[in-house]
């Protein structure tokens, strides 16, 4: 993906009304399979191409895995579409993530998750607020 299509910055926008947003919570590693199926089904229903669905599922899986490894209490995913864009929020009680990191060297054991998310999504934003830390990802249809 071309770097000029990717944006990273902090936002405070709320997702659209609950009637247009699908939501799923996750608490343990065994929830990840169902979470990936949820994202796949929701993105497909919102007419995201098969290739873009795979990228969204990868990004959400990386973020949810980070939630389970680095926070307590699990997290929540919200999925919706606006115009020709599909959005997904991953919400947890962890600290705000730092975006814009380089991909770790090949011999590094950890640290690729957020770098992968930033590479495969058109936009990645972070907002820490009353509900927790929200990582919002966007992919064009």
N, C-alpha and C positions, 0 to 999 in steps of 0.2 A: 504494500500500500504506500502510496506516495506520501512523504512526510508533510507536504503542504496541505493535504486534505485533513490532517489530524490537528485538532486543537486541544489544548489543556488549559483550564482556568477554573476559578472557583465560582459557583453559582448558588443561588438561594431559591430558585423557582420551585414551586410545588408541582407535583404531577397533576394531571387532569382529574376530573371527578371520578369517584370510585366506580361509577357505572361503565366507564370505558377502560378501566384499569384492572388487569388480573394481578392477584397477589398470592404469594406462597411463602410460608415460613419454613425454616430449616434449623435444626438444632444439633444434629450429629452427622458424622461422616456417611452413615448409611442413607441419609436423606439426599445426598448429592445426585444419585441416579434419578430419583423422582424429580428433583429440581431441574436437571438437564432435560428431561422429558417435558416438563412444564414449559420451559423456555422454548424448546423446539416447537411444541404444539402451538404456543401463543404467537411466536414469530411467524410460523407458517400460516396461521389463520389471518395474520395481518399482511400477508402477501410479500413477505421478505423472500428473496430468492434462496434456493437451497444452499448455495455457497455462502451467502450472508448469514443464513440461519446457523450454519456450522461455526462461523466466526463469533456470533453472538453467544452461542452455547459455550464455546471455549472461554470467552471473556467472563461470562457469569460464573462458570465453574472455577476459574482461577480466583475470582473475587470471593466466592463463597468458601473456597478452601482456605483462603487467607483468614476469613472470619473465624472459621473453626479452629485454625491453628493459633491465632493471635488474640482472640477475645473470648469472653464467656457469654453464654445466653443465646448463642445462635444469631440468626439474622432473618431478614425479610427481603423478598424480591418483588418489585412492581414492574409490570410490563404494559406498555401502551404504544399507540401510534398517533402521530399528528402529521397530516399532509403526507409527504413521501418519506417520512422518517419514522424509525422504530426506536423507542427509548426503553431503557431498563435501569431501574434504581436497585442497588444492593445496599441495604441499610443494616448497620450493626452498632454495637456500643464501643467499638474500638476507637483509637485515635485517628485523626484526619491523616490520610495518606499523602505522601509527598509524590507529586507527579513529575515527569520529565527526566526520569533516571535513564541512564544508558543500560543497555542489555549487559548483564554480568558476563565475565569471561567464561569460556566453555568449561573450564575446570571448577567453576563455582558450584557449590552444592545447592544453594538456595538463591532466591532473589529475582527470579525471572517473571513471576506472576504479573505484577503491575506493568512491567516493561512489555510483556506479551499483550496485555489488555490495551495499552496505548498504541501498539503496532497494528492491531487488527480492527480497532474501532475508529470511526470517523471523528468522534469527539469523546473525551473523558473529562469529567468535572468532579470536584469534591466540595461538599458542604457539611460542616459540623454544626448541628443545631440541637434543639430540644428533643427530637426523636432519635438522635444519635448521629453517626457519620453516614452520609449518603454519597455513594459513588454512582454517578449517573453516566451511562454510556449511550451513545447514539450511533446508529447505522442507517445510511440511506437505503431505500428499497431499490 
